[in-house]
Amino acid sequence: MAEFEFQEKKVYYESYGSGEPLLLLNGIMMSTKSWIPFIENFSQNNRLIVADFFDQGQSSYMTEAYEHGIQIALIRALLDHLELKRVNICGISYGAEVGLGFAVKHPERVRRLALFNGAARTAPLLADIGHAWNEAAKLEGGLAYYLAAIPVIYSDAYYERQKDWIDKRKELLVPYFANSEVKERLVRLTNSSESFDVVDELSRLDMPVLVVSSEKDCLIPLREQETLIRGIKDVHHVVLPDCGHASMYEKPLLFCALTLGFINAKSVRFAI
């Protein structure tokens, strides 16, 4: 619904409602459109902001390689554009890691931080999964990329239970992934995470942080998120049982309840 220019590139964003501001950050294959089912709930009592990173959705596409730093700078430019001194951030997967990187670099700009299915680094396992996606992107059509990237984000139980829905998504996504420009963008986004590592900077976080893990997350295993638990001072940890990496799809009600409850609680410290 709106855009502004940053570093001679377009940044697309949408804003809904009023109240305590909440910025939702996309996963690697998402865009602002991915949040449509959540807009009503998230904007009922909050000012909801969604945005496309570079190489996503309706923001500008890149031509050269980059790292998370440019997406972190995009977030800061967005907050400055909206004249927001501080904001609550909720990110999933790629968005969780960019949001974490932003909070480490600009802790004074973050009131509370919710991290779904994210980590403090790109572990060797995740790096090689990304390499597999990139190899699939070299092949003709979109089926190879779909099969390499999509099934692994779900838990086995959800995949079987929602097979009809997944098959309909497949009909849409295979032609989408067949587009060479789409695959080029996804390769750049994937490569931008290769060097991500803020493990030694987690002590800089002085805000309350909610870390949400999924029991059956094949991309970010629970063991990898234990680094976040150990490194963040004011951390609150939840494990979603029988859930895969795409927790917002598998457990949408819990995704809403956990995020909004954490963001909108008047206090995070209770005298008992």
MODA-V254642 format. One record per residue. N is the residue number from 1. RES is the residue in three letters. SS is DSSP state (~ for helix, > for strand, _ for the rest). PSI is psi in whole degrees, -180 to 180 (* if undefined). Layout:
((N RES SS PSI) (N RES SS PSI))
//
This chain:
((1 MET _ -18) (2 ALA > 163) (3 GLU > 161) (4 PHE > 169) (5 GLU > 134) (6 PHE > 126) (7 GLN _ 42) (8 GLU _ 26) (9 LYS > 154) (10 LYS > 134) (11 VAL > 122) (12 TYR > 136) (13 TYR > 165) (14 GLU > 147) (15 SER > 136) (16 TYR > 148) (17 GLY _ -167) (18 SER _ 164) (19 GLY _ -160) (20 GLU > 122) (21 PRO > 139) (22 LEU > 121) (23 LEU > 120) (24 LEU > 132) (25 LEU > 131) (26 ASN _ 148) (27 GLY _ 173) (28 ILE _ -34) (29 MET _ 17) (30 MET _ 177) (31 SER _ -178) (32 THR ~ -30) (33 LYS ~ -25) (34 SER ~ -22) (35 TRP ~ -1) (36 ILE ~ -45) (37 PRO ~ -15) (38 PHE ~ -10) (39 ILE ~ -45) (40 GLU ~ -49) (41 ASN ~ -43) (42 PHE ~ -17) (43 SER ~ 2) (44 GLN _ -41) (45 ASN _ 8) (46 ASN > 158) (47 ARG > 108) (48 LEU > 132) (49 ILE > 128) (50 VAL > 149) (51 ALA > 155) (52 ASP _ 129) (53 PHE _ 166) (54 PHE _ 141) (55 ASP _ 14) (56 GLN _ 147) (57 GLY _ -122) (58 GLN _ 6) (59 SER _ 168) (60 SER _ 150) (61 TYR _ 145) (62 MET _ 168) (63 THR _ -20) (64 GLU _ 165) (65 ALA _ 156) (66 TYR _ 173) (67 GLU _ -178) (68 HIS ~ -23) (69 GLY ~ -36) (70 ILE ~ -32) (71 GLN ~ -35) (72 ILE ~ -43) (73 ALA ~ -35) (74 LEU ~ -43) (75 ILE ~ -45) (76 ARG ~ -42) (77 ALA ~ -38) (78 LEU ~ -47) (79 LEU ~ -41) (80 ASP ~ -42) (81 HIS ~ -38) (82 LEU _ -1) (83 GLU _ 44) (84 LEU _ 118) (85 LYS _ -38) (86 ARG _ 152) (87 VAL > 155) (88 ASN > 139) (89 ILE > 133) (90 CYS > 122) (91 GLY > 151) (92 ILE > 133) (93 SER _ -117) (94 TYR ~ -42) (95 GLY ~ -34) (96 ALA ~ -40) (97 GLU ~ -40) (98 VAL ~ -41) (99 GLY ~ -40) (100 LEU ~ -43) (101 GLY ~ -39) (102 PHE ~ -44) (103 ALA ~ -35) (104 VAL ~ -41) (105 LYS ~ -34) (106 HIS _ 62) (107 PRO ~ -27) (108 GLU ~ -13) (109 ARG ~ -2) (110 VAL > 122) (111 ARG > -54) (112 ARG > 152) (113 LEU > 125) (114 ALA > 124) (115 LEU > 110) (116 PHE > 123) (117 ASN _ 44) (118 GLY _ 174) (119 ALA _ 173) (120 ALA _ -3) (121 ARG > 165) (122 THR _ 104) (123 ALA _ 160) (124 PRO ~ -39) (125 LEU ~ -50) (126 LEU ~ -37) (127 ALA ~ -43) (128 ASP ~ -31) (129 ILE ~ -42) (130 GLY ~ -38) (131 HIS ~ -38) (132 ALA ~ -41) (133 TRP ~ -44) (134 ASN ~ -37) (135 GLU ~ -40) (136 ALA ~ -32) (137 ALA ~ -20) (138 LYS _ -15) (139 LEU _ 157) (140 GLU _ 149) (141 GLY _ -173) (142 GLY _ -3) (143 LEU ~ -43) (144 ALA ~ -43) (145 TYR ~ -43) (146 TYR ~ -49) (147 LEU ~ -31) (148 ALA ~ -34) (149 ALA ~ -33) (150 ILE _ -52) (151 PRO ~ -35) (152 VAL ~ -15) (153 ILE ~ -9) (154 TYR _ 155) (155 SER _ 157) (156 ASP ~ -38) (157 ALA ~ -44) (158 TYR ~ -41) (159 TYR ~ -40) (160 GLU ~ -41) (161 ARG ~ -34) (162 GLN _ 30) (163 LYS ~ -38) (164 ASP ~ -45) (165 TRP ~ -42) (166 ILE ~ -40) (167 ASP ~ -37) (168 LYS ~ -39) (169 ARG ~ -39) (170 LYS ~ -41) (171 GLU ~ -32) (172 LEU ~ -39) (173 LEU ~ -35) (174 VAL ~ -48) (175 PRO ~ -35) (176 TYR ~ -47) (177 PHE ~ -15) (178 ALA ~ -17) (179 ASN _ 122) (180 SER ~ -35) (181 GLU ~ -38) (182 VAL ~ -46) (183 LYS ~ -36) (184 GLU ~ -41) (185 ARG ~ -43) (186 LEU ~ -37) (187 VAL ~ -43) (188 ARG ~ -43) (189 LEU ~ -44) (190 THR ~ -46) (191 ASN ~ -26) (192 SER ~ -19) (193 SER _ -9) (194 GLU _ -42) (195 SER _ 7) (196 PHE _ 125) (197 ASP > 107) (198 VAL _ 23) (199 VAL ~ -43) (200 ASP ~ -1) (201 GLU ~ 3) (202 LEU ~ -26) (203 SER ~ -14) (204 ARG ~ -18) (205 LEU _ 119) (206 ASP _ 10) (207 MET _ 160) (208 PRO > 137) (209 VAL > 126) (210 LEU > 123) (211 VAL > 120) (212 VAL > 119) (213 SER > 158) (214 SER > 133) (215 GLU _ -35) (216 LYS _ 39) (217 ASP _ 112) (218 CYS _ -20) (219 LEU _ -45) (220 ILE _ 84) (221 PRO _ 155) (222 LEU ~ -37) (223 ARG ~ -36) (224 GLU ~ -32) (225 GLN ~ -14) (226 GLU ~ -25) (227 THR ~ -40) (228 LEU ~ -43) (229 ILE ~ -43) (230 ARG ~ -33) (231 GLY ~ -19) (232 ILE _ 131) (233 LYS _ -54) (234 ASP _ 75) (235 VAL > 145) (236 HIS > 120) (237 HIS > 134) (238 VAL > 137) (239 VAL > 124) (240 LEU > 117) (241 PRO _ 148) (242 ASP _ 47) (243 CYS _ 144) (244 GLY _ -163) (245 HIS _ -35) (246 ALA _ 64) (247 SER ~ -31) (248 MET ~ -27) (249 TYR ~ -40) (250 GLU ~ -37) (251 LYS _ 62) (252 PRO ~ -39) (253 LEU ~ -42) (254 LEU ~ -36) (255 PHE ~ -47) (256 CYS ~ -50) (257 ALA ~ -44) (258 LEU ~ -46) (259 THR ~ -52) (260 LEU ~ -37) (261 GLY ~ -43) (262 PHE ~ -44) (263 ILE ~ -40) (264 ASN ~ -4) (265 ALA _ 130) (266 LYS _ -36) (267 SER _ 150) (268 VAL _ 4) (269 ARG _ 131) (270 PHE _ 135) (271 ALA _ 111) (272 ILE _ *))
//
